[in-house]
Amino acid sequence: MRVIITGGSGLIGTVLTERLLANGHEVIILSRSPEKYTFPAGVQGVEWDGKTAGDWHTYINEDTAIIHLASINIAGYNFIPNRWTAKRKEVILQSRLEPGQAMVAAIKAAKQKPKLLIQASATGYYGPRESEIVTESSPPGNDFLANVCVAWEATTAPVEDMGIRRIVTRTGLVLTMDGGPLPIIVLQYKLFAGGRLGDGRQWWPWIHLDDEVEAVTYLLENEAAEGVYNLTAPNPLTNDAFGKVVGQVLNRPHLIPVPAFALKLLLGEIATLVLDGQRAIPQRLQEAGFIFKYSEAKPALADLLK
């Protein structure tokens, strides 16, 4: 199968590309500046600005799938997350709306239509849910992150009217030491400063990067798959429980809590990323027959921190 990926040079896209190549797929990565990257052997980089249709749609053939991952990081790319000013919020939103709308325009212009489009999203779609168990049928929340996810997912919905099968993947906290929040969490514990954040009762829907990539690949290759799937491990943990597991794996104490007010003072509204969460479970993914390599946090963290 020919697989066209947006965001292919990102944290998930890089590992996903390797997995797709190993499975014998042809991979094309759409990038604003493909000349800046050294793609793996067999991968073709094609220029696309993410804002206009462009002409990349000429690469679509009758056996093409598109995996749409492109967007900027919600927390930014610095050690300390970027505050959510009104301007920053607009940048976050547009980084999701513009590529999706441009993608639909490109597909409309294509002589041949792809057989599948996988649209990335996040469990932030559900908003803060306390201890409620959240499945793919749960309604959206109404905070900033939920509204962004709702709008993000809607950008590519028009392809369904073209007869294209569409999958939406709502991903939780991806565990990897190559980026995301885990390296920061691990550093705190290595410095003997680990502990719960806020009251620690907020649920963290985590997933090992390997399972994230395998799940996307599984859905891509399963012709019966369509609709929304939560990409989270089947056993989410509260922040307090997650921290205790990190401490056990690193042989460090889980003692020093960080009050919610201190995080809000330091980070502003973006503190919701660690102080709120969803007890999201991958109901439809498991019903589809997917088997997780890491369904429990301790083996997942032991693998990443070995």
C-alpha atoms as one frame of an Amber mdcrd trajectory, in Angstrom:
protein
   0.000   0.000   0.000   1.150   3.551  -0.634   0.943   5.513   2.620   1.131
   9.315   2.598   1.924  10.799   6.004   1.700  14.362   7.272   3.768  14.981
  10.399   5.973  12.068   9.379   9.112  13.630  10.849   7.518  14.041  14.291
   7.736  11.887  17.414   5.103   9.354  16.369   5.535   9.754  12.615   9.225
   8.823  12.665   8.676   5.473  14.381   5.481   4.839  12.416   7.371   5.305
   9.158   9.889   2.640  10.170   7.071   0.249  11.074   5.256   0.788   7.780
   8.424   0.178   5.802   9.026  -3.035   7.742   5.515  -4.153   6.766   6.295
  -3.596   3.095   4.382  -0.372   2.538   5.564   2.490   0.344   5.853   5.713
   2.356   5.613   9.316   1.186   6.074  12.081   3.765   4.556  15.501   3.170
   6.755  18.216   4.632   7.121  21.987   4.448  10.868  21.551   3.901  11.629
  17.975   2.812  15.162  19.003   1.803  16.047  19.549   5.482  15.449  15.933
   6.434  17.268  12.701   5.741  14.426  10.256   5.336  14.917   6.492   5.687
  15.805   4.557   2.553  12.729   4.019   0.446  10.879   7.075   1.793  10.052
   9.946  -0.537   9.707  13.484   0.811   7.218  15.738  -0.969   6.806  19.453
  -0.314   3.492  20.697   1.082   2.882  23.930   2.973  -0.005  22.536   5.036
  -2.180  25.523   4.180  -3.079  25.086   0.521  -4.069  22.080  -1.569  -0.798
  22.128  -3.505  -0.145  19.380  -6.026   0.808  16.454  -3.780  -2.540  14.843
  -4.586  -0.967  13.594  -7.831   0.741  10.928  -5.715  -2.611   9.426  -4.708
  -3.407   6.180  -6.494  -6.094   3.526  -6.084  -4.183   1.850  -3.234  -3.337
   4.887  -1.115  -3.940   5.583   2.560  -3.311   8.959   4.198  -2.240   9.291
   7.827  -2.765  12.860   8.963  -0.660  13.644  12.060   0.430  17.224  11.354
  -0.050  19.832  14.110   2.114  21.786  16.524   2.746  20.533  20.039   0.089
  21.670  22.513   2.738  22.268  25.188   5.359  23.774  22.887   8.883  22.481
  22.464  10.670  23.906  25.518  11.407  22.280  28.871   8.843  24.605  30.458
   5.545  24.507  28.501   4.484  27.671  26.687   1.693  29.578  28.379  -1.638
  29.628  26.582  -2.012  33.266  25.661  -4.853  34.191  23.321  -2.324  34.308
  20.477  -0.847  30.918  21.394  -4.316  29.358  21.529  -5.086  30.648  18.055
  -1.800  29.235  16.725  -2.615  25.829  18.264  -6.082  25.841  16.705  -5.001
  26.987  13.244  -2.161  24.427  13.178  -4.902  21.814  13.171  -7.603  23.492
  11.103  -5.510  24.699   8.170  -3.838  21.386   7.275  -7.091  19.462   7.579
  -9.003  21.870   5.372  -6.148  21.955   2.843  -6.039  18.168   2.813  -9.728
  17.923   1.965  -9.214  20.437  -0.857  -6.323  18.347  -2.210  -8.327  15.139
  -2.092 -11.213  16.836  -3.894  -8.765  17.837  -6.636  -7.295  14.333  -6.939
  -8.301  12.245  -9.955  -8.100   9.136  -7.817  -9.293   9.085  -4.218  -7.464
   7.418  -1.334  -9.050   4.317   0.135  -8.510   5.474   3.722  -7.738   8.564
   5.803  -6.552   8.289   9.410  -7.077  11.525  11.325  -5.091  12.107  14.510
  -6.806  13.556  17.564  -6.433  13.293  21.340  -8.267  12.128  24.446  -8.468
  15.816  25.323 -11.615  15.597  23.166 -13.491  14.365  26.243 -12.425  17.185
  28.553 -11.754  16.686  32.298 -13.885  13.707  33.401 -12.752  12.924  36.973
 -13.206   9.145  37.574 -15.818   8.509  34.864 -14.827   5.726  32.460 -14.590
   7.212  28.977 -15.128   5.259  25.755 -15.329   6.319  22.124 -19.066   6.933
  22.497 -18.601   9.474  25.310 -19.543  13.066  24.388 -16.958  15.844  24.028
 -16.001  18.189  26.820 -16.309  21.964  26.642 -12.891  23.277  27.656 -10.221
  24.657  25.304  -8.596  21.307  24.502 -11.928  19.611  23.876 -13.058  22.392
  21.552  -9.775  22.180  19.639 -10.134  18.415  19.217 -13.750  18.691  18.062
 -12.786  21.279  15.431  -9.660  19.296  14.488 -11.580  16.111  13.844 -14.257
  17.938  11.869 -11.756  19.291   9.314 -11.424  15.968   7.493 -14.999  14.725
   7.984 -15.986  15.834   4.424 -13.925  12.997   2.907 -16.585  10.577   4.124
 -19.017  12.204   1.677 -16.530  11.265  -1.066 -16.857   7.599  -0.101 -13.500
   7.490   1.697 -13.187   5.365   4.817 -12.075   7.545   7.746 -10.583   6.638
  11.106 -10.080   9.071  13.993  -7.448   8.133  16.589  -7.783   9.825  19.974
  -4.383   9.347  21.566  -3.537   9.660  25.232  -0.208  10.374  26.921   2.411
   8.730  24.690   5.253   7.255  26.725   8.705   7.566  25.185  12.046   8.909
  26.364  12.543  10.675  23.033  10.080  13.448  23.817   6.785  14.356  25.415
   6.334  14.610  29.204   8.048  11.391  30.330  11.663  12.687  30.245  10.644
  15.603  32.489   8.830  13.288  34.903  11.793  10.915  35.028  14.194  13.786
  35.725  12.120  14.851  38.741  12.363  11.376  40.235  16.064  11.040  39.484
  16.554  14.276  41.421  14.569  12.790  44.331  11.860  15.394  43.735   9.074
  13.142  42.444   5.553  13.157  43.802   1.925  13.633  42.893   0.750  16.689
  40.983  -2.165  18.463  42.599  -4.307  15.965  44.500  -3.023  13.172  42.249
  -6.518  11.829  41.579  -6.639  12.968  37.938  -6.549  10.068  35.474  -3.763
   9.763  32.928  -4.669   7.736  29.821  -1.173   6.604  28.784   0.149   4.412
  25.936   3.634   3.104  25.140   4.950   4.501  21.852   5.356   0.968  20.478
   1.659   0.246  21.057   0.684   3.606  19.577   2.518   2.807  16.363   1.302
  -0.798  16.268  -2.296   0.340  16.810  -2.165   2.825  13.924  -0.616   0.158
  11.692  -3.239  -2.374  12.794  -6.093  -0.024  11.920  -4.456   0.868   8.618
  -4.273  -2.785   7.598  -7.721  -3.755   8.940 -10.203  -2.995   6.169 -13.132
  -3.302   8.577 -11.847  -0.522  10.813 -13.605   2.849  10.646 -14.771   5.577
  12.993 -13.249   6.624  16.313 -10.686   4.666  18.326  -9.103   5.597  21.654
  -5.368   4.905  21.463  -4.695   4.383  25.145  -3.565   1.400  27.196  -6.458
  -0.566  28.730  -5.315   0.254  32.264  -5.067   4.031  32.791  -3.723   5.269
  36.119  -4.269   8.252  38.332  -1.381  10.690  38.432  -0.526   9.539  41.957
  -0.485   5.866  40.960   1.522   6.604  37.823   4.132   8.487  39.856   4.439
   5.630  42.317   5.182   3.242  39.446   7.849   5.604  38.069   9.410   5.717
  41.531   9.393   1.923  41.805  11.009   1.429  38.404  13.695   4.050  39.134
  14.075   3.033  42.797  13.325   6.581  43.861  10.866   7.942  46.461   7.433
   9.238  45.581   7.197  11.828  48.328   7.217  15.453  47.225   3.830  16.683
  45.989   3.449  19.769  43.837   0.343  21.770  44.828  -2.117  22.575  42.087
  -1.952  26.305  42.834   1.834  26.277  42.318   1.489  24.626  38.906  -1.229
  27.069  37.893   0.914  29.975  39.058   3.921  28.713  37.098   2.167  27.506
  33.945  -1.185  29.249  33.802  -4.070  27.534  32.040  -1.809  24.947  30.391
  -1.452  23.299  33.813  -4.669  21.495  32.865  -2.500  19.086  30.851  -1.257
  17.495  34.087  -3.947  18.492  36.589  -6.906  17.183  34.595  -7.415  14.023
  32.616  -9.687  11.282  31.369 -10.111   7.671  32.420 -10.173   6.711  28.747
 -10.122   3.066  27.695  -9.570   1.595  24.191 -12.909  -0.200  23.976 -13.251
  -0.277  20.173  -9.579  -1.090  19.601  -9.840  -4.156  21.812 -13.136  -5.157
  20.215 -11.317  -5.010  16.858  -8.873  -7.625  18.153  -5.819  -5.481  18.877
  -3.524  -6.954  21.537  -1.407  -4.546  23.561   2.232  -5.320  24.177   2.143
  -3.064  27.233  -1.244  -3.060  28.955   0.235  -2.253  32.378   2.326   0.802
  33.217   5.099  -0.923  35.153   6.337  -3.148  32.277   5.938  -0.208  29.876
   8.055   2.088  32.039  10.577  -0.669  32.793  11.074  -1.096  29.046  11.545
   2.635  28.476  13.770   3.245  31.484  15.933   0.124  31.325
